Structure formats: C-alpha cells, structure tokens
C-alpha cells in the first residue's frame, strides 16, 4: 500500500494545476486578440500600427512617394464608412506621408492650395473650378494633379 499524500503536496499540485489553467486561458486570449487585430475589414477608427488595414494603406501610399514635391499640399479622399472613416484614413495618410501637407477635400484652404489629389479606393470629384489629370494609377487608387484653368 502507498502512503497517502501529504496535505502540502496536494496543495502544491492543486495550485500548479490552477496556475497552468490560468496561464493557458491568458495565452489563448492574447492569441485570439492578436488574430482579431489582423482583420482587414476593421473600421478606420479601430486601426492601430501593425494592423492589416494600416499596412495596406502604407503600401498604397508608398506608390505616391517620390512623385510629389516635398511640402506640397495634397488632398486625400477615401470612401465613406462607419465611425467617420474618411477622417481617420486621412489622419493615417498624414502620419504615413510626413513630408507632405495632407488635407481633406472639404477643407476650403486645402482645396484652394492643393496641387495633387490622392484617391484611395474611391472615384473622386474635382474641387470646384478645377479638373483632375491622372498622374499615376495605383493598386488601390489613383494619384491626380489638380489642373486649375
């Protein structure tokens, strides 16, 4: 016959099993959160560095770099979406293009001063009294020069 385990040994085993279960639950939750952050369809108000939508916008804007003079004013237009998505996409574009002055099309000063328009996944309308001249076709949009006759 085996001697009965001592109460201290039982307590240590129970604490180990509880600790292992809590650690497993924590790590599983962290992995699922990381998986959810990779979703490409997240609204723009939930974007953060390292997420798929920010990476896609960064790849798109990389196609614009080198085509525009430094410190030029550009309009950034994107499609509507939940939680004021065009605003948040515009802020990300301004962050990802620090050498440019990025403005929204509904900003009167930006529309008056802008020489280029970046259209991300949308067909833009030209600012009043202007026309758009295609400069470059990109995977998720276009780069236009704003022509003021």
PyMOL commands that set and color helices and strands:
alter all, ss='L'
color gray80, all
select helices_A, chain A and resi 7-37+44-46+52-62+85-96+108-113
alter helices_A, ss='H'
color red, helices_A
select strands_A, chain A and resi 73-78+101-103+116-120+131-138+141-147
alter strands_A, ss='S'
color yellow, strands_A
deselect
rebuild
show_as cartoon
